[in-house]
Amino acid sequence: MKTSPRPEHPRPQFQRRRWLSLNGWWDFAFDFGSSGEARGLHQDTSGFDRQIQVPFCPESSFSGIQHTDFMSTVWYHREIALPKEWAGAGVRLHFGAVDYVCTVWLNGALAGRHYGAGSSFHFDLTTFLQAGTNHLVVRAEDDSRSGKRPQGKQCPEFASEKCLYTRTTGIWQTVWLEAIPEARIEAVRVVPDVDGSCFVLTPEFANSTRDQRFRAVLLDGETVLASGEREASPGLPLVLAIPDARLWSPEDPYLYDLRFELLDASGGVVDRVESYAGLRKIHIEGNRIYLNNEPLFIRFVLDQGFYPDGIWTAPSDAALKRDIELALAAGFNGARLHQKIFEERYHYWADRMGFLTWAEMHDWGMDFKEPEALLNHQREWAEVVMRDINHPSIIAWTPFNETLRGARADLEVHRRALTAIYDLTKMLDPTRPCHGTSGHVQVKTDIFSAHCYNQNPEQFAERFAALTPDEPEKAPVCHPDLSSPYTGQPYVVAEYGGTWWDSGASESKDNDLQVSWGYGARPTSIEEVYHRIEALTAVLLRHPHIAGFCFTQLTDVEQEQNGLYTYDRREKFDIERIRKMLCNGCRCLA
């Protein structure tokens, strides 16, 4: 890439005017012995022996490194100089995400440390800055085989296999600087109230004083629709009534613009943040999910968010939007964002395009016998929920996926851990359902889900034939000796399909089965794939007590070749034919 990659603002829901992207070429060094600090790398001012293109991880081709073996520790360095117009302002350093332990030094002084793989964070650099050139050094430590931290679909073996793929180490989302005032708005929780035709805004501040005020303005472009003001007291809500309210939905993904301001005693603007919000409601009644008080049938696709040239990082903002376009073209009304924390720009496009999502934690790889693993999961999950809580496109939280191994390791610990995360999620956000864990062993959940990759339509139908809320004890439950029973919640088949098709190679007996992988026996023709997808989907669409499904999957990912599109996003099938299969007799809104 000749220009700085990913130049767009990373946080469309919380934008200040003065910011500066740090994406581009940085100095880079491997530290296989994790001895870099002892060797003084944190005080380096001359640069390291390699160059890397941020925000792409060193495993990716776009990074310029493409080292795919394990890396315990890596180092980054770059010089930064602030714009003259930032004089007198505080300076905050933002990271979209760094996997896993990120430590930052500025001019040799420790600026901060963060633990996580997918959550965003920031450090205040103000007290460490000097006039002219500043030296920024970042260390990332990533022990992906310890069992003490969530990893998602990052393979614990050297080479990718089956449904585990190339790892991500270090910086993998945008890095940027932001000028901040001393007294400022730190966050605003926006709760849409469809029944009351209003937004309930709950602000947080830093260094605000009792004579300052918080003002919120609701806009349609440049037209002011409503405004409100009150004292700048953290945690006290401000209600903005909406005249002639327009709801956000898949058919009409209308977004209101919002402007938040912190005012001084004379009414002068101390801080200003630009944002947006959608007025929508998601709730559950009995065994049905409702959007804006209308029944919603979940017709989702599994999206793992991997890219051939960026691994976890999309090559461009347009690529994020394109993935949603591909899903919509195939007939889906949303996606289960699987085993990865998707960046905020993805949620922005989902908001704008009316694309529903279930946000999911990358919990695979953690050992339930390791207390540190549970603490790491809980802390990072809370950060993720609070970062993304205002996006209208997110209609459910999914903190775990297929925790069978954890349940078998220690059932009591497993139950307590999943119950604690469910309770935490509902405390942070009582406005959305919490899908406690997707598939297999259910514990405490608002949505009961099953995964079934049976490729035989008759056996698949028989699996769910007895499902009814009137006799919940007859519902199909994976591993009933470990799982909580079904109690009448919305029942979603959250993974099915996965039919193996590798764009022609399936017909070759000489094809290396270790390279290509999918669920079930390999079909002998593309027509057999069409038959499976149509027949399996028809079972779910026609079942009166199934609230939705999630089809595996949107794209192939490395050796797993069961997507509707190839890994590089080319069509594998007649997508219009697939769309008709998925929409035939459906009960969804879009």
Secondary structure, DSSP 8 states (H G I E B T S, - for coil): --S-S--S-S-TTSB-S-EEE--EEEEEEE-TTS-TTTTTGGG--S--SEEEEETS-TTSTTTT----S--SEEEEEEEE---GGGTTSEEEEEES-EEEEEEEEETTEEEEEEEESS--EEEE-GGG--SS-EEEEEEEE--TTSSSS--TTB-SSSS-BTTBB----EE-S-EEEEEE-SSEEEEEEEEEETTTTEEEEEEEEES--TT-EEEEEEEETTEEEEEEEEE--TT--EEEE-TT---B-SS-B--EEEEEEEE-TTS-EEEEEEEEE----EEEETTEEEETTEEE-EEEEEE---BTTTBTS-SSHHHHHHHHHHHHHTT-SEEEE-SS---HHHHHHHHHHT-EEEEE---TT--TT-HHHHHHHHHHHHHHHHHHTT-TTEEEEE-EE--HHHHHH-HHHHHHHHHHHHHHHHHH-TTS-B--EESSS--S-SSEEEE-----HHHHHHHHTT--TTSGGGS--SSTTTS----S--EEEEEEE-B---TTGGG-TTS-TTT-B-BSS--SSHHHHHHHHHHHHHHHHH-TT--EEEEE-SB-BTTB--SSB-TTS-BSS-HHHHHHHHHTT-----
